[in-house]
Amino acid sequence: MSKHTITMKEIQNMINNGITTFSKKDNSPRGCKTVAATEIQIGDKVVIDNYFTLVTE
């Protein structure tokens, strides 16, 4: 089983390459919501390749 993590630097690189939104885990029935890429913070879980991925430093 692989560990799903991504760094803020990698998130910033994705933003620089044109990514504008991410699906972020929340407590809604759907399990996530779409937010602006600039709202992502350390500790959030975002959907990448159909997996919730923890954002680290």
Summary of the structure (lengths in Angstrom):
residues: 57
radius of gyration: 10.8
end to end distance: 21.9
largest distance: 31.4
contacts: 128
relative contact order: 0.31
helix: 21%
strand: 40%
